[in-house]
Amino acid sequence: MARLSSYGRLLAAGWTLVRADALLPREISPLLPPAVRTLAGVLRLFAGGASHKGRPGERLAASLERLGPAAIKLGQLLSTRADIFGAVFAEDLSRLKDRLAPFPQDVAKAAVAEALGRPVESLFAEFGPSVAAASLAQAHKATLADGRRVAVKVLRPGIEQRVAADCDTLRLAARLVDDWVAPARRLEPQAFVGEVIRSLELELDLRFEAAGGAELREVMARDGYMSAPAVVWEGVAKRVLTLEWAQGTALSEAAALALEGLDRPALANNLIRAFLAQALDHGVFHADLHEGNLFVAAPAHITAVDFGIVGRLGPDARRYLAEILFGFLTRDYARVAAVHFEAGYVPAHHDRAAFSQALRAVGEPIFGLGAKDVSMGRLIAQLFEITALFDMRLRPELVLLQKTMVTVEGVARRIDPGHDIWAAADPVVRRWITRELGPAARARDLMADAVKALQALARMAEASPTTTTVVAVETPSRRPSRLTWFTLGIAASALAFVMSWLFH
């Protein structure tokens, strides 16, 4: 049974939103169904004059900041979707990315010294004030003894206890939704919250972030769409992370998109392609790509920081993702539907043709339209209706992927309002399809299967009693045995089959 404190925090969160008129704000009342509009009117009675203090985005941002790290993470996600909620609302929430109130510099220096077990001056020639403050940590500009400029990330004091309390409240909220809101059960609220909590817990150990940053830096270097600063390992501990200084201007700053020589369409393309290349080609991706974690430089260079959340995809999930994206790119809705069934995303008792038809109804109207002509709100509503009709349930293992895709698309469209995500994705997806599902890939897979079969036959022969007896009584000979000729024959036949199939 949930602790009473969790119920108390949940009620307090609701009361905070109601008092700020941020739950069902007056500005959206005309858009609500009659019953919900009446409820909103009743709740507004408790807001007093709050409903007239600032815009709804400003009121929500202030409320989420008071509610703590988990709520701030939600606000960061909402702030990337100007195409759904409007540019003004998104901009009001953008302060949650890296412009929160910092804690004192002397507290940060003491935390660094304690975490590293050495005086701050022994590693840093200079240690400046906070340059960015987020929900879990803040960053300081510093200089190493060898002259290199670095960023030092320090966890907020007592943040572990605050996150633990937030996680208890999230679990309770998910359980209540699961128990009382039947239509939401297919979204697996408890599993979804479990993934969010797990990612939050990993963010509280900056050694994991250092390792993730080092891995992603290697991955990004292979494609060139994005880069990451190097980790300074002597400045890494559980509550402290030191990275080389990221070049460029933070995308969360208004001046970033006004940089001289900036190619905004190319920048948006690089962002989309960087994410897809990481996920598809390498199975590991930066899962927190909001503006506060991205630095840009002309003409189209992107540097990512903050590697607290790293997503991973297994081979099967990568193939499903690539085939679904490629199916939409080529408008092959039958294949998209088939992949959904193969992956188990849609229960087997449903009709594939009907699901393909439903996908076509959503996909066809948006092809050939610019981003500004596509209502993401309407598109999401249609997709939600389809998932309900075909009993699709949320896949917890894909939560980070889906969340990052939403964030990345939102950021790309803020960079370039006319951005075409499908055109940006096309070269990366086609490259993956050609490499992994083309003729050469099939030949490679067939050869791998043939080698495995031969190895299995060899193990069987070694384990058989007859073979053991022969080895014991016969003198060694360089003449190939019948088994050797047999296996060589199989290998030659397999190779001939593959080559004839490949070059047919």
C-alpha positions in Angstrom: 0.0 0.0 0.0 1.3 3.4 -1.0 2.5 5.5 1.9 0.3 8.3 3.1 3.1 10.8 2.2 2.8 9.8 -1.5 -0.9 10.5 -1.4 -0.2 13.8 0.3 2.4 14.8 -2.4 0.0 13.8 -5.2 -2.8 15.9 -3.7 -0.4 18.8 -3.1 0.8 18.6 -6.8 -2.8 18.8 -8.0 -3.6 21.7 -5.6 -0.5 23.6 -6.8 -1.7 23.3 -10.5 -5.2 24.3 -9.5 -4.1 27.3 -7.5 -2.0 28.5 -10.4 -4.8 27.9 -12.9 -2.4 25.6 -14.8 -4.4 22.4 -14.8 -7.3 23.4 -17.0 -6.5 27.1 -17.7 -9.1 29.6 -18.6 -7.5 30.2 -22.0 -8.4 26.7 -23.3 -12.0 26.6 -21.8 -13.7 27.3 -25.2 -12.0 24.1 -26.6 -13.1 21.8 -23.8 -16.2 19.5 -23.9 -19.2 20.9 -21.9 -18.7 18.6 -18.9 -14.9 19.3 -18.7 -15.6 23.0 -19.2 -17.9 22.9 -16.1 -15.2 21.2 -14.1 -12.6 23.7 -15.2 -14.9 26.5 -14.1 -15.3 25.0 -10.6 -11.5 24.5 -10.2 -10.9 28.1 -11.3 -12.8 29.3 -8.2 -9.9 28.0 -6.1 -7.3 29.9 -8.3 -8.5 33.3 -7.2 -6.5 35.9 -9.1 -3.9 33.5 -10.3 -5.7 32.9 -13.6 -4.9 36.5 -14.6 -1.2 36.4 -13.6 0.8 35.7 -16.7 0.3 33.4 -19.7 -0.7 29.8 -19.2 2.8 28.6 -20.1 4.4 30.9 -17.5 2.0 29.7 -14.8 2.6 26.1 -15.7 6.4 26.5 -15.7 6.4 28.2 -12.3 4.2 25.3 -10.9 6.3 22.6 -12.4 9.5 24.2 -11.0 8.0 24.1 -7.5 6.9 20.5 -7.9 10.4 19.2 -8.5 12.6 17.2 -10.9 10.1 14.8 -12.3 7.6 17.5 -13.1 10.3 19.7 -14.6 11.2 16.8 -17.0 7.6 16.7 -18.2 7.8 20.5 -18.8 11.0 20.1 -20.8 9.3 17.6 -23.1 6.2 19.8 -23.5 8.5 22.8 -24.4 9.8 21.1 -27.5 6.3 20.8 -29.1 5.6 24.3 -30.3 3.8 22.7 -33.3 1.2 21.2 -30.9 0.9 23.7 -28.1 2.0 26.9 -29.8 5.2 28.9 -29.9 4.4 31.2 -27.0 3.5 28.3 -24.7 6.6 26.4 -25.6 8.8 29.4 -25.1 7.4 30.0 -21.7 8.2 26.5 -20.7 11.7 26.6 -22.2 13.2 28.2 -19.0 12.8 24.8 -17.4 15.7 23.4 -19.6 18.6 25.2 -18.1 17.5 28.5 -16.5 16.4 27.4 -13.0 17.7 29.0 -9.8 21.3 27.9 -9.1 22.6 27.0 -5.7 25.6 28.9 -4.3 29.1 28.6 -5.8 30.7 27.8 -2.5 28.3 24.9 -1.9 29.2 23.6 -5.4 33.0 23.8 -4.7 32.6 22.0 -1.4 30.6 19.3 -3.1 33.3 18.9 -5.8 36.1 18.7 -3.2 34.2 16.1 -1.2 33.2 14.0 -4.2 36.8 13.9 -5.7 38.5 13.6 -2.4 40.9 16.4 -3.1 41.0 20.2 -3.0 39.3 22.0 -5.9 42.5 23.9 -6.5 44.5 20.7 -7.1 42.6 20.1 -10.3 41.2 23.5 -11.4 43.2 26.7 -11.9 39.8 28.5 -12.0 36.3 27.5 -10.9 33.7 30.0 -11.9 30.0 30.6 -11.0 27.1 28.6 -12.4 26.5 29.1 -16.1 23.4 26.8 -16.4 21.1 25.3 -13.8 18.7 22.4 -14.5 16.4 20.2 -12.4 19.1 17.7 -11.1 22.4 19.6 -11.4 24.1 22.7 -12.5 27.2 23.4 -14.6 30.2 25.6 -13.8 32.8 27.0 -16.2 36.3 26.1 -15.0 39.9 25.9 -16.2 42.2 22.9 -15.6 45.7 23.3 -14.4 46.9 22.6 -18.0 44.8 25.5 -19.3 42.0 23.5 -20.9 38.5 25.0 -20.5 36.0 22.6 -19.0 32.4 22.4 -17.7 31.9 20.9 -14.3 28.5 19.4 -13.6 27.5 19.1 -9.9 24.4 17.5 -8.5 22.0 19.6 -6.5 22.3 19.2 -2.7 19.8 16.6 -1.4 18.5 15.9 -4.9 18.6 12.1 -4.3 16.0 12.3 -1.6 13.8 14.7 -3.6 13.9 12.3 -6.7 13.1 9.3 -4.4 10.0 11.2 -3.1 9.0 12.2 -6.6 9.3 8.6 -7.8 7.0 7.3 -5.0 4.4 9.8 -6.1 4.8 8.9 -9.8 4.3 5.2 -8.9 1.1 6.1 -7.0 -0.2 8.2 -9.8 0.4 5.5 -12.3 -1.3 2.9 -10.1 -4.3 5.1 -9.7 -4.6 5.7 -13.4 -4.3 1.9 -14.0 -7.0 1.2 -11.5 -9.5 3.9 -12.4 -9.0 5.0 -16.0 -9.7 2.0 -18.1 -8.9 3.5 -21.5 -5.4 4.4 -20.3 -4.5 0.9 -19.3 -3.2 -0.1 -22.8 -0.7 2.7 -22.4 0.8 0.7 -19.5 1.1 3.6 -17.1 3.0 1.6 -14.5 5.5 0.3 -16.9 5.9 3.7 -18.5 6.6 5.3 -15.1 9.0 2.5 -14.3 11.1 3.4 -17.3 11.0 7.1 -16.4 12.0 6.4 -12.8 14.9 4.1 -14.0 16.3 6.8 -16.2 16.0 9.4 -13.3 17.9 7.0 -11.0 20.7 6.5 -13.5 21.0 10.3 -13.9 21.9 10.6 -10.2 25.2 8.8 -10.7 27.4 11.0 -12.9 29.9 8.1 -13.4 27.3 6.4 -15.6 26.9 9.7 -17.5 30.6 9.9 -18.0 30.7 6.4 -19.5 27.7 7.2 -21.7 29.2 10.4 -22.9 32.5 8.6 -23.8 30.6 5.9 -25.7 28.4 8.4 -27.6 31.4 10.6 -28.5 32.9 7.5 -30.3 29.6 6.7 -32.0 29.0 10.3 -33.1 32.4 10.6 -34.6 31.6 7.8 -37.1 28.8 9.7 -38.8 29.7 13.4 -38.2 26.2 14.7 -37.8 26.8 15.6 -34.2 29.8 15.7 -31.8 30.3 15.4 -28.0 33.0 16.9 -25.7 35.7 14.6 -24.2 35.4 13.4 -20.7 38.0 14.5 -18.2 38.2 11.4 -16.1 40.2 12.7 -13.2 37.3 15.1 -12.6 34.6 12.4 -12.5 32.9 11.0 -9.4 29.3 9.9 -8.4 28.2 13.5 -7.9 30.6 15.4 -10.2 31.3 15.2 -13.9 33.9 17.2 -15.9 33.8 17.6 -19.6 35.8 19.7 -22.1 34.0 22.9 -22.8 31.4 22.6 -25.6 32.0 24.9 -28.5 29.1 27.0 -29.8 26.0 28.7 -28.5 23.4 26.9 -26.5 20.3 26.3 -28.6 18.1 27.4 -25.7 19.5 31.0 -26.1 17.5 33.3 -28.4 20.7 34.3 -30.1 21.6 30.8 -31.3 19.3 30.8 -34.3 20.5 34.3 -35.3 24.1 33.3 -35.7 25.8 34.6 -38.8 26.2 32.0 -41.5 23.9 29.5 -39.8 22.2 27.1 -42.2 19.0 26.3 -40.4 17.6 23.6 -42.7 21.0 21.8 -42.7 21.1 22.1 -38.9 17.7 20.6 -38.5 18.6 17.8 -40.9 21.8 17.0 -39.0 19.8 16.8 -35.7 17.4 14.2 -37.1 20.1 12.2 -38.9 22.3 12.2 -35.8 19.6 10.7 -33.7 18.5 8.1 -36.3 22.1 7.1 -37.1 22.8 6.6 -33.4 19.7 4.5 -32.9 19.7 2.4 -36.1 23.4 2.0 -36.9 24.8 1.7 -33.4 21.8 0.8 -31.1 22.7 3.5 -28.6 21.4 7.1 -28.6 21.4 10.3 -26.6 17.9 10.3 -25.1 17.6 13.9 -23.8 18.2 16.0 -26.9 16.3 19.2 -25.9 17.6 22.7 -26.7 19.4 23.1 -23.3 21.6 20.1 -24.1 22.6 21.2 -27.7 25.2 23.8 -28.7 25.3 25.0 -32.3 27.8 26.8 -34.5 27.7 27.9 -38.1 27.1 26.6 -40.6 25.4 23.5 -39.2 27.5 22.0 -36.4 25.8 20.5 -33.3 27.5 19.5 -30.0 25.5 17.5 -27.5 26.1 17.5 -23.7 24.3 15.9 -20.7 24.5 12.2 -21.2 22.4 11.2 -18.2 19.8 9.4 -20.2 21.2 7.0 -22.8 18.8 4.8 -24.8 19.6 1.4 -26.2 17.9 -0.7 -28.9 18.5 -4.4 -29.6 18.9 -5.8 -33.1 15.3 -6.8 -33.5 14.0 -3.4 -32.3 16.4 -1.6 -34.7 15.1 -3.7 -37.6 11.5 -3.0 -36.8 12.1 0.7 -36.4 14.0 0.9 -39.7 11.4 -1.1 -41.6 8.5 0.9 -40.2 10.3 4.2 -41.1 11.2 2.9 -44.6 7.7 1.7 -45.1 6.3 5.2 -44.4 9.0 6.7 -46.6 8.0 4.5 -49.5 4.3 4.5 -48.6 4.4 0.7 -48.3 1.6 0.5 -45.7 1.2 -3.2 -46.1 4.8 -3.7 -45.0 4.5 -1.3 -42.1 1.5 -3.2 -41.0 3.3 -6.6 -41.3 6.2 -5.3 -39.2 3.8 -4.2 -36.5 2.4 -7.8 -36.4 5.8 -9.5 -36.6 7.0 -7.4 -33.7 4.0 -8.1 -31.6 3.0 -4.4 -31.4 -0.5 -5.4 -32.7 -2.3 -8.5 -31.3 -2.4 -11.3 -33.9 -6.2 -11.6 -33.9 -6.5 -8.3 -35.8 -6.8 -8.0 -39.6 -3.5 -6.9 -41.2 -5.3 -5.4 -44.2 -7.5 -3.3 -42.0 -4.5 -2.1 -40.0 -2.7 -1.3 -43.3 -5.8 0.7 -44.4 -5.8 2.6 -41.1 -2.1 3.5 -41.5 -2.8 4.8 -45.0 -5.5 7.0 -43.8 -3.0 8.7 -41.4 0.0 8.7 -43.7 -1.3 9.8 -47.1 -2.7 13.2 -46.1 0.7 14.4 -44.8 2.8 13.5 -47.8 3.9 16.4 -49.9 2.9 18.9 -47.2 5.3 21.2 -45.5 5.8 21.0 -41.8 3.8 24.2 -41.3 0.8 22.6 -43.0 0.8 19.5 -40.9 -1.1 19.6 -37.6 0.9 17.4 -35.3 -2.0 17.6 -32.7 -4.4 16.2 -35.3 -1.9 13.6 -36.4 -1.3 12.4 -32.9 -5.0 12.3 -32.2 -5.5 10.1 -35.3 -2.7 7.8 -34.3 -4.1 7.5 -30.8 -7.5 6.5 -32.2 -5.8 3.8 -34.4 -3.8 2.3 -31.5 -7.1 2.1 -29.5 -9.0 0.4 -32.4 -6.2 -2.3 -32.7 -5.5 -2.8 -29.0 -1.9 -1.6 -29.3 -0.3 -1.3 -25.9 2.7 0.9 -25.0 6.0 -0.9 -25.2 8.1 0.0 -22.2 11.3 -0.9 -23.9 10.5 1.8 -26.6 9.6 4.5 -24.2 12.9 6.4 -24.4 13.0 6.0 -28.2 9.4 7.4 -28.6 10.1 10.2 -26.1 13.3 11.2 -27.9 11.7 11.1 -31.3 9.0 13.5 -30.1 11.6 15.8 -28.6 14.0 15.7 -31.6 11.2 16.4 -34.1 10.0 19.4 -32.0 13.5 20.9 -31.7 14.1 20.4 -35.5 10.9 22.2 -36.3 11.8 25.0 -34.0 15.2 25.4 -35.8 13.4 25.2 -39.2 9.6 25.7 -39.1 9.4 24.2 -42.6 11.5 21.2 -41.8 10.5 17.9 -43.5 11.4 15.1 -41.0 10.8 12.4 -43.7 13.2 13.9 -46.2 15.8 14.3 -43.4 15.4 10.7 -42.3 15.5 9.2 -45.8 19.2 8.8 -46.4 19.9 7.3 -43.0 17.0 4.9 -43.2 17.8 3.8 -46.8 21.5 3.3 -45.9 20.5 1.0 -43.0 18.0 -0.9 -45.2 20.5 -1.4 -47.9 23.2 -2.5 -45.6 21.2 -4.8 -43.3 18.4 -6.1 -45.5 19.9 -5.9 -49.0 21.4 -8.7 -51.1 24.8 -8.4 -49.5 23.3 -8.6 -46.1 21.3 -11.7 -47.0 24.5 -13.4 -48.4 26.3 -12.5 -45.2 23.5 -14.0 -43.1 23.4 -17.2 -45.2 27.2 -17.7 -44.9 27.0 -17.1 -41.1 24.2 -19.7 -40.9 26.3 -22.1 -43.0 29.4 -21.7 -40.7 27.2 -22.3 -37.7 25.9 -25.5 -39.2 29.4 -26.7 -40.0 30.6 -26.0 -36.5 27.6 -27.9 -35.1 28.4 -30.9 -37.4 32.1 -30.8 -36.3 31.0 -30.8 -32.6 28.7 -33.7 -33.2 31.5 -35.7 -34.9 33.9 -35.0 -32.1 31.4 -36.2 -29.6 30.5 -39.4 -31.3 31.9 -42.7 -29.9 32.9 -44.0 -33.4 35.1 -41.1 -34.0 36.8 -41.4 -30.6 37.6 -45.1 -31.3 39.1 -44.4 -34.7 41.3 -41.7 -33.3 42.5 -44.1 -30.6 43.6 -47.0 -32.9 44.7 -45.3 -36.1 48.0 -43.6 -36.6 47.8 -39.8 -37.4 47.5 -39.1 -41.1 47.5 -35.9 -43.2 44.9 -37.5 -45.5 41.5 -35.7 -45.1 38.9 -37.9 -43.4 35.5 -38.6 -44.9 34.0 -36.2 -42.4 36.4 -33.4 -43.6 35.5 -34.0 -47.3 31.8 -34.0 -46.3 32.0 -30.7 -44.5 34.1 -29.1 -47.3 31.5 -30.3 -49.8 28.7 -28.7 -47.8 30.7 -25.4 -47.5 31.4 -25.4 -51.2 27.7 -26.0 -52.0 26.6 -23.3 -49.7 29.1 -20.9 -51.1 28.0 -21.7 -54.7 24.3 -21.3 -53.8 25.0 -17.9 -52.2 27.0 -16.6 -55.1 24.5 -17.7 -57.7 21.6 -16.2 -55.7 23.5 -13.0 -55.1 24.4 -12.4 -58.7 21.3 -13.8 -60.2 
